[in-house]
Amino acid sequence: MRVSQNSAKKVVGVLALQGAFDSHERMLSELDVATQEVRTPQDLSVVDALIMPGGESTTMSQLLESSELYEPIKKMIHEGMPVFGTCAGMILLAKRIFDGRDDQVSFNAIDIEVQRNAYGRQVDSFEAEIQVERLDGAFHAVFIRAPRIVNLSPDVEVLAKFGSDVVLARQKNVLVAAFHPELSDDKRVHEMFVKEI
Amino acid sequence: MAKRETENPGKSATGSMLVKRGLAEMLKGGVIMDVVNPEQAKIAEDAGACAVMALERVPADIRRDGGVARMSDPEMITGIQAVCSIPVMAKARIGHFVEAQVLESLGVDFIDESEVLTPADEAHHIDKLKFTIPFVCGATNLGEALRRISEGAALIRSKGEAGTGNIVEAVRHLRSIIGDIRKITQADSAELFEWAKRLQAPLPLVQEIAETGWLQVPLFCAGGIATPSDAALAMQLGAQAVFVGSGIFKSDDPAPRAKAIVEATTHFRDPEIIAKVSRNLGGPMTGIGMDKIEQRYAERGW
């Protein structure tokens, strides 16, 4: 865990290059957490943790490079910054991406292999109740053109499954979800992430 | 492929309003580009588009050619789906629910019930609640936006005036929609009845704006964006993403302009970045003044 210099309130950055970043911000502010939209290296310099939202991973991949954010984020994740990726964010954090673009970057931050749009097109997008480890009662999960974890290392902790698919997982400082906890009103997954900061 | 394994492992549902709106949420902060063939779709995806709109002619050409504009050839849409990994949208005529059924059967990700095509029904929009796939509809004012939402639209775009390369109408429509949202958040509960009457919109949707300060669905901008600054203007006015139609592929050099518009949409509050990406893009589409156009597409729909 990255420990900040003083007891000042921790700031959770939300990568705001493209996607549903404002839904994450709303969640965080309801949890009374300070947020910072991250579009530039300067924005990044003030955050203690980072959420990578859902959206289009190929778009974000290009903007990570043109905005000169890829290298500094990679370094901070390596140094232990807590990071949470949902959907496209999970794709960006994965070790390997199937059905991505050849030039698509990933942070290789969690030992999983993911397949983009694995459940089909939008007509196949769905919502379902899942059971999340250590949470009482079901969690309502929304899957939008969702990616699927097709391989994961034994070092990765499984936190939730949908059928046989792992849909919420953690390895050290990296948390990933194939679904969108920011689209429901249930704040418990965000709370789980914020507690670790 | 592996789809069957996970079918119904627990209780799950497709096509709900939350699932439809979910895709609209994922497009925020992005650029949706009109493309007329697979080559353009590749250029759009390479430039960082978050989705493409597959259509036979861009609005500038529809305007030039005249005649009846219809849904695109399914062959052309599937050709674009084959080369793209990002969401593919397509347009149906206002009220033409069979075109929408056809587009849904092709598996397009979003249907645009669009005033750019020639309307098929002069009184009724499509009942969008009947479909599994989400719809985006245009609006020139808040009342129109709320009527479309009540019919099941999962995303609203300000109409602007498509195919003109002129941002003035988009600005008018955005200011009208967002200005009225602001006023409603200041209104007291008794005044909301009057707002609903004036807007010709369902009262619960007006009350919801008063409570949440925003529409139930995202609001994007369309119609007239031709430059990176145009895109950033729409975003600063409060649009949450932009559609660019003729503005890219009717310009001198589409690929760098497409990329520049993507970057300006992300960094919409940063004039230095907008200046940097606006350099040496070649000529934008020529564009036309509002006093020179014969048919205002924005007047289609009600």
Interface residues (C-beta under 8 A of the other chain):
Chain A: A16 L17 Q18 G19 A20 F21 D22 S23 R39 T40 G54 G55 E56 T58 T59 Q62 L63 S66 S67 C87 A88 D99 G100 R101 R116 N117 A118 Y119 G120 R121 Q122 V123 D124 S125 F126 E127 A128 E129 I130 V142 I144 R145 R148 F162 G163 S164 D165 H180 L183 S184
Chain B: A2 K3 E5 T6 P9 G10 K11 S12 A13 T14 G15 S16 L18 V19 R21 G22 L23 E25 M26 L27 K28 G29 G30 E45 G48 A49 C50 A51 S85 I86 P87 E104 G107 V108 D109 F110 T132 I133 P134 Q240 K259 V262 E263 T265 T266 H267 D270
